[in-house]
Amino acid sequence: MRANPRPLSKREIRQENERLILEAAEKTFAEAGFGGATMQLIADVAGLPKANLHYYFPTKESLYRRVVQDIFQVWLQAADVFDGADGPEEGLGAYIDAKMEISRRHPAGSKVWASEVMHRAPVIQDYLETTLKEWTNGRMAVIQRWIDEGKMDAVNPRHLLYMLWATTQHYADFGHQIETLNGGEPYSDADWAEAKASVKHIILTGIGVGQDNA
């Protein structure tokens, strides 16, 4: 006879409730946008009383900012490969892999970010002007160093980053279009592996490195 599971601690209950709220908020904001989403709708998706949402996140804006910050933190972690990489083949290749995997695992978060920016970032403009700007400048410096060391073609680092973001996040933001063109079926593991390999090959060979990446 199996023993009864131990009751969750208050800390574990809080963590679980927060996880449910954030997952529901990410999905709801992705589908309805900031204006269309309501705290009641998010509570319904999370399966929690509305009062619980206000306990963890006093306002819809505070919850929205947390969702946006969480997806950006995931992207920041993906970019850690830049710092320890010997060159663009290793660094950019790993970054593309990581960003494609994020599009696969967190499509709703990417959609929230895209929608916010397309509407001129009414809620997170301050975040773009500080955290995003600092991160971008740091990654541009790494790419410029690789260029100066002769490890890749002399391209504009800023536009290379824009291309990387647009390409990898396309698989999340336009997932329905991709699925439709894939015969109405979501990508399989093999499809994702092929997509990653193709994107790496096209981009790396395009900047003069990674000719053997196929």
Secondary structure, DSSP 8 states (H G I E B T S, - for coil): ---------HHHHHHHHHHHHHHHHHHHHHHHHHHH--HHHHHHHHTS-HHHHHHH-SSHHHHHHHHHHHHHHHHHHHTHHHHH-SSHHHHHHHHHHHHHHHHHH-HHHHHHHHHHHHTT-TTTHHHIIIIIHHHHHHHHHHHHHHHHTTSS----HHHHHHHHHHHHHHHHHTHHHHHHHTTT----HHHHHHHHHHHHHHHHHHTT--TT--
